[in-house]
Amino acid sequence: MSPDFSVEYVELPDGRRPARDFIEALDDDAAAKVDVLIDRLRFFGTQMPVKFSKKLAGDLFELRVKHFDRIFRVLYFYQPGRLIVVTSGFQKRSQETPVGELRRAERLRSLWLRYRNRYPESKSVRERILRETGL
Protein backbone atom coordinates (compact mmCIF):
# COMPACT_ATOMS: atom_id res chain seq x y z
CA MET A 1 0.00 0.00 0.00
CA SER A 2 1.50 3.35 -1.01
CA PRO A 3 1.46 6.50 1.12
CA ASP A 4 -1.49 8.81 0.58
CA PHE A 5 0.32 12.08 1.36
CA SER A 6 3.59 13.63 0.24
CA VAL A 7 5.97 15.15 2.79
CA GLU A 8 8.11 18.18 2.08
CA TYR A 9 10.47 20.02 4.43
CA VAL A 10 10.70 23.80 4.62
CA GLU A 11 14.01 24.89 3.15
CA LEU A 12 15.56 28.25 3.99
CA PRO A 13 17.10 30.48 1.30
CA ASP A 14 20.58 29.38 2.47
CA GLY A 15 19.75 25.70 1.94
CA ARG A 16 19.21 24.73 5.57
CA ARG A 17 16.16 22.62 6.39
CA PRO A 18 15.33 23.21 10.08
CA ALA A 19 13.29 20.04 10.62
CA ARG A 20 15.76 17.74 8.84
CA ASP A 21 18.68 19.45 10.59
CA PHE A 22 16.98 18.80 13.94
CA ILE A 23 16.31 15.14 13.12
CA GLU A 24 19.81 14.51 11.79
CA ALA A 25 21.32 16.00 14.97
CA LEU A 26 19.58 13.35 17.09
CA ASP A 27 21.24 10.04 17.92
CA ASP A 28 20.59 7.32 15.33
CA ASP A 29 17.86 5.53 17.30
CA ALA A 30 15.91 8.70 18.08
CA ALA A 31 16.24 9.95 14.49
CA ALA A 32 15.01 6.60 13.17
CA LYS A 33 11.97 6.75 15.46
CA VAL A 34 11.13 10.28 14.29
CA ASP A 35 11.49 9.21 10.64
CA VAL A 36 9.21 6.20 11.24
CA LEU A 37 6.52 8.46 12.66
CA ILE A 38 6.88 10.87 9.73
CA ASP A 39 6.35 7.88 7.42
CA ARG A 40 3.23 6.97 9.42
CA LEU A 41 2.06 10.56 9.05
CA ARG A 42 2.61 10.26 5.29
CA PHE A 43 0.35 7.21 5.30
CA PHE A 44 -2.37 8.38 7.73
CA GLY A 45 -2.29 12.12 6.98
CA THR A 46 -5.25 13.86 8.57
CA GLN A 47 -6.32 10.54 10.12
CA MET A 48 -3.12 10.19 12.17
CA PRO A 49 -4.03 8.84 15.64
CA VAL A 50 -4.32 11.53 18.32
CA LYS A 51 -1.71 9.68 20.36
CA PHE A 52 0.89 10.80 17.79
CA SER A 53 -0.49 14.04 16.36
CA LYS A 54 -2.16 17.10 17.85
CA LYS A 55 -3.51 20.31 16.35
CA LEU A 56 -1.85 23.40 17.80
CA ALA A 57 -2.54 27.07 17.11
CA GLY A 58 -3.79 28.08 13.67
CA ASP A 59 -2.88 25.61 10.95
CA LEU A 60 0.03 24.02 12.82
CA PHE A 61 0.15 20.46 14.10
CA GLU A 62 2.71 18.61 16.17
CA LEU A 63 3.94 15.08 15.68
CA ARG A 64 4.57 13.58 19.12
CA VAL A 65 7.58 11.33 19.45
CA LYS A 66 8.61 9.67 22.69
CA HIS A 67 11.96 7.92 22.81
CA PHE A 68 12.75 6.44 26.21
CA ASP A 69 12.70 9.39 28.61
CA ARG A 70 12.98 12.05 25.89
CA ILE A 71 10.08 13.71 24.12
CA PHE A 72 10.43 15.28 20.68
CA ARG A 73 8.03 17.35 18.65
CA VAL A 74 8.04 17.89 14.91
CA LEU A 75 5.80 20.72 13.71
CA TYR A 76 4.00 20.64 10.38
CA PHE A 77 1.00 21.86 8.39
CA TYR A 78 -1.20 20.51 5.61
CA GLN A 79 -1.56 21.89 2.11
CA PRO A 80 -4.12 21.11 -0.59
CA GLY A 81 -3.12 18.25 -2.84
CA ARG A 82 -2.44 15.91 0.08
CA LEU A 83 0.84 17.58 1.01
CA ILE A 84 2.35 17.76 4.49
CA VAL A 85 4.98 20.46 5.02
CA VAL A 86 7.32 19.90 7.98
CA THR A 87 8.65 23.11 9.50
CA SER A 88 10.82 22.34 12.51
CA GLY A 89 11.48 20.14 15.50
CA PHE A 90 12.59 20.42 19.09
CA GLN A 91 13.02 18.41 22.27
CA LYS A 92 10.16 19.06 24.64
CA ARG A 93 11.10 19.90 28.20
CA SER A 94 7.80 21.17 29.64
CA GLN A 95 4.06 20.49 29.43
CA GLU A 96 3.31 23.39 27.08
CA THR A 97 4.72 23.80 23.60
CA PRO A 98 7.14 26.77 23.87
CA VAL A 99 5.72 29.95 22.35
CA GLY A 100 9.06 30.61 20.63
CA GLU A 101 8.82 27.27 18.80
CA LEU A 102 5.28 28.07 17.66
CA ARG A 103 6.34 31.50 16.40
CA ARG A 104 9.30 29.99 14.58
CA ALA A 105 7.08 27.37 12.93
CA GLU A 106 4.62 30.10 11.87
CA ARG A 107 7.46 32.12 10.30
CA LEU A 108 8.66 29.00 8.48
CA ARG A 109 5.10 28.30 7.32
CA SER A 110 4.74 31.86 6.01
CA LEU A 111 8.09 31.60 4.24
CA TRP A 112 7.08 28.32 2.60
CA LEU A 113 3.68 29.68 1.55
CA ARG A 114 5.34 32.70 -0.07
CA TYR A 115 8.20 30.93 -1.87
CA ARG A 116 7.37 27.18 -1.80
CA ASN A 117 11.14 26.51 -1.38
CA ARG A 118 11.86 28.26 -4.69
CA TYR A 119 13.93 31.34 -3.96
CA PRO A 120 15.39 34.00 -6.27
CA GLU A 121 18.85 33.24 -7.64
CA SER A 122 20.42 36.38 -6.21
CA LYS A 123 22.49 35.71 -3.09
CA SER A 124 21.80 39.19 -1.74
CA VAL A 125 18.04 38.70 -2.13
CA ARG A 126 18.25 35.34 -0.34
CA GLU A 127 20.21 36.95 2.51
CA ARG A 128 17.63 39.73 2.74
CA ILE A 129 14.80 37.17 2.95
CA LEU A 130 16.61 35.43 5.84
CA ARG A 131 17.12 38.74 7.68
CA GLU A 132 13.49 39.79 7.18
CA THR A 133 12.13 36.51 8.51
CA GLY A 134 14.57 36.40 11.42
CA LEU A 135 15.45 32.78 10.74
C-alpha positions as CSV (number, residue, x, y, z in Angstrom):
1,M,0.0,0.0,0.0
2,S,1.5,3.3,-1.0
3,P,1.5,6.5,1.1
4,D,-1.5,8.8,0.6
5,F,0.3,12.1,1.4
6,S,3.6,13.6,0.2
7,V,6.0,15.1,2.8
8,E,8.1,18.2,2.1
9,Y,10.5,20.0,4.4
10,V,10.7,23.8,4.6
11,E,14.0,24.9,3.1
12,L,15.6,28.3,4.0
13,P,17.1,30.5,1.3
14,D,20.6,29.4,2.5
15,G,19.7,25.7,1.9
16,R,19.2,24.7,5.6
17,R,16.2,22.6,6.4
18,P,15.3,23.2,10.1
19,A,13.3,20.0,10.6
20,R,15.8,17.7,8.8
21,D,18.7,19.4,10.6
22,F,17.0,18.8,13.9
23,I,16.3,15.1,13.1
24,E,19.8,14.5,11.8
25,A,21.3,16.0,15.0
26,L,19.6,13.3,17.1
27,D,21.2,10.0,17.9
28,D,20.6,7.3,15.3
29,D,17.9,5.5,17.3
30,A,15.9,8.7,18.1
31,A,16.2,10.0,14.5
32,A,15.0,6.6,13.2
33,K,12.0,6.8,15.5
34,V,11.1,10.3,14.3
35,D,11.5,9.2,10.6
36,V,9.2,6.2,11.2
37,L,6.5,8.5,12.7
38,I,6.9,10.9,9.7
39,D,6.3,7.9,7.4
40,R,3.2,7.0,9.4
41,L,2.1,10.6,9.0
42,R,2.6,10.3,5.3
43,F,0.3,7.2,5.3
44,F,-2.4,8.4,7.7
45,G,-2.3,12.1,7.0
46,T,-5.3,13.9,8.6
47,Q,-6.3,10.5,10.1
48,M,-3.1,10.2,12.2
49,P,-4.0,8.8,15.6
50,V,-4.3,11.5,18.3
51,K,-1.7,9.7,20.4
52,F,0.9,10.8,17.8
53,S,-0.5,14.0,16.4
54,K,-2.2,17.1,17.9
55,K,-3.5,20.3,16.4
56,L,-1.8,23.4,17.8
57,A,-2.5,27.1,17.1
58,G,-3.8,28.1,13.7
59,D,-2.9,25.6,11.0
60,L,0.0,24.0,12.8
61,F,0.2,20.5,14.1
62,E,2.7,18.6,16.2
63,L,3.9,15.1,15.7
64,R,4.6,13.6,19.1
65,V,7.6,11.3,19.4
66,K,8.6,9.7,22.7
67,H,12.0,7.9,22.8
68,F,12.8,6.4,26.2
69,D,12.7,9.4,28.6
70,R,13.0,12.1,25.9
71,I,10.1,13.7,24.1
72,F,10.4,15.3,20.7
73,R,8.0,17.4,18.7
74,V,8.0,17.9,14.9
75,L,5.8,20.7,13.7
76,Y,4.0,20.6,10.4
77,F,1.0,21.9,8.4
78,Y,-1.2,20.5,5.6
79,Q,-1.6,21.9,2.1
80,P,-4.1,21.1,-0.6
81,G,-3.1,18.2,-2.8
82,R,-2.4,15.9,0.1
83,L,0.8,17.6,1.0
84,I,2.4,17.8,4.5
85,V,5.0,20.5,5.0
86,V,7.3,19.9,8.0
87,T,8.6,23.1,9.5
88,S,10.8,22.3,12.5
89,G,11.5,20.1,15.5
90,F,12.6,20.4,19.1
91,Q,13.0,18.4,22.3
92,K,10.2,19.1,24.6
93,R,11.1,19.9,28.2
94,S,7.8,21.2,29.6
95,Q,4.1,20.5,29.4
96,E,3.3,23.4,27.1
97,T,4.7,23.8,23.6
98,P,7.1,26.8,23.9
99,V,5.7,29.9,22.3
100,G,9.1,30.6,20.6
101,E,8.8,27.3,18.8
102,L,5.3,28.1,17.7
103,R,6.3,31.5,16.4
104,R,9.3,30.0,14.6
105,A,7.1,27.4,12.9
106,E,4.6,30.1,11.9
107,R,7.5,32.1,10.3
108,L,8.7,29.0,8.5
109,R,5.1,28.3,7.3
110,S,4.7,31.9,6.0
111,L,8.1,31.6,4.2
112,W,7.1,28.3,2.6
113,L,3.7,29.7,1.6
114,R,5.3,32.7,-0.1
115,Y,8.2,30.9,-1.9
116,R,7.4,27.2,-1.8
117,N,11.1,26.5,-1.4
118,R,11.9,28.3,-4.7
119,Y,13.9,31.3,-4.0
120,P,15.4,34.0,-6.3
121,E,18.9,33.2,-7.6
122,S,20.4,36.4,-6.2
123,K,22.5,35.7,-3.1
124,S,21.8,39.2,-1.7
125,V,18.0,38.7,-2.1
126,R,18.3,35.3,-0.3
127,E,20.2,37.0,2.5
128,R,17.6,39.7,2.7
129,I,14.8,37.2,3.0
130,L,16.6,35.4,5.8
131,R,17.1,38.7,7.7
132,E,13.5,39.8,7.2
133,T,12.1,36.5,8.5
134,G,14.6,36.4,11.4
135,L,15.5,32.8,10.7
